[in-house]
């Protein structure tokens, strides 16, 4: 083994690489993009296949095919990307896997780069799939390798959860020195193994429950869940919250405090949790986002007859919204265990120092110029259009939008406004990456149902907000090699959009004004593709 200084992104990537993956796929979005970027940088030397897929569902389906072929795959997605995957995931859980499949899931408590403050652990539980969360990069590397072994042993996909703050943590990690060959257990062809249908759905669901109980048995004995010290007062710290707690307390527990570190969030290791709680009078639970563990641990305590008082987010000792900061932990400790000794002091006014850094890819964005041109043309026609946007670069002009939901949703929302009788012209504004991601079904729906909205596509030939990664319209693949570039205008024509105009944002102002006025004057479905250059 060789020692490398790695951040969380890199540790997860090396853990997957050293597990013998054959494929890595994902859609850009932080956290999780950093691991994909790391793998892209070493893909040529390692012999693995890496791609930025058109959306997260397609990435997952690539991974499923790789698993059926007998190879290991890594799928990278942020929290809102998991929502896009849910349909195939809800049947994937019923089909016993072949090659190992791990989903690196980046939650974003605090909404640093997301339109919500989502806790994806509840979705993992609904999917009945194991979810693990490491406390630091070194454990992330080891946990990733164990996740592949777990996936194949119990024939089940495994989630590896991370947060933005985790991805930026750095420490020395022991990694394999020599290249690891891709695991190959050969293609399997077994009737109905990968074919869930109504006649076998219940039997497959029963089998899934049996496999989850086997994973629970493993979790009760895993070193990722462990006691540290004993006492009548207890703390349960999960995932990266454990690392933050250690920063507050130091390496040693205060007298009378026992600590249970949890690395497995679902299925919970009931035996070890019950054993820990039997010795405690009161317990503080530390976790990111929602009280996911707290509510379940309270149920375990009730079932086992443990009298310990349990505190956390549900009792307002710990904030329920946003990222869990060290000063939050400090306040929670003092509220539950007055006078507890701490190694360091953290203050609310110093919170900005704790927040994860974020690269500003929006510098030089020209989307405000597009809206300026659109609104000027509308004003000259006596119109005040309703503007519906997509997430992404439009966050820079979010104050000028009437609505913005999920990626690919602008067309459908705008069309719904129009069909409901909105008097103003309804305009869907979205980027080229969103067009290929999930806008196409809504586009087909708009054509078929005779929509009269205006669609404005901001084409900057990149998935800009998350780091200028490629999309199917760029003409390059993830590794920078030439690839077929899909043409948005030709696709829209093929779908039946009756009026399409392509213009350049740097065109002379009269020509730009004329384009927007003409589009706003159309009475039926219309599209403007605005080519955007000149970004600094």
C-alpha angles and dihedrals in degrees: 000000000000127000117237130176101234137169121222094268092053095043091055091048094050090045090057093043092050089049089066101252119180098195139028120187136168148136119254115267135122129272099042100029090089092065091050091049089051091051092046088055093056101029096101093054095041098047096230124136115240127182141170099226123211089251141349095264091057090047090054092047089053088054093048091054091048090052093050088051088058100256134115121252138190120209118194122202141148122231099274089047089061087062089059090052097050099100098060091034091060090063098031088068089063097053115078106237126234110195116033116272123193125181113206101210120196113202117193110208106187092032093250092161104003137082091232143035094236126177105206096189091087089057091050089053091048088051090048091229126137116258123196130185124193125217095220144354096276092053089043090059093048093042092051091055091047090048091062092049089048092048093054096039092055097025093234137121114252128211120217108198124206136166131215092256090052092053091058096047112107132203142142112283128190108227133176112276098209128055113267118226116234112265111248121184093166131250114298124210110188122157112255095352091116096022113085112188134165092268094058103028096098094046090048090048090053090050090050090055090052091052092048090054089051089053089050089054088053092047092054089060101036120116087224086077112052148148119246113190130333136254146131089261118066141197124194111198122184130202117320090355085074091060091050091049090053089053088057099042101030124225095309128063118238115253113285095017122118121192131206113195113203123199097163115069098174129058090023117223096243097182097055093042091051092047090051095048095050090071096047133089094189134010134197117205119208120194139138121260119347128018089260095142095033095062092046094046090051088055090050090050091051093048092049095044093241109163096202117131108237122208133184139102096339090057093046093244089119125032114255098206129065130001120336104242127197092248088056089054091048092052092046092051092050092048094052100030107029113207095016113164118245132192094215138019121232124190133200092234089060093055093110088067090059096048115103115252119249130203112231105226090168095077108123093016112163100193090109087063090056092052090045090056093044094049093045091053091046092050091053088055094046092250132133103191125206107242120210117182141185127234117266126064091357087079085085090064097031092124089065096053127092093208141000127176132149128350109278094019100102096088095050095044092047091048091049090053090050095047089050089062103261107178095212123072110268115225126192113204120191143141135257092255091053089050090062094035104062109320094094097076090050089048091054090047091051092051094046094048095045098246119189099202127124116239118203114192117197103210113193094148094242147073086249108176094060097044112299096282119171127265130190092275096057104076096231133084128226091277093052096254122138113271136170111283113218114221114227094201094052091047091050090049090050090051090054105254102163101207121038128164127179119202140168120240088220092057117119111284096245091055092048092049091049092052094052094043092051092048093048089049094057115105097209141041111324136175133200118191108201115198108212122201137153097069110159 
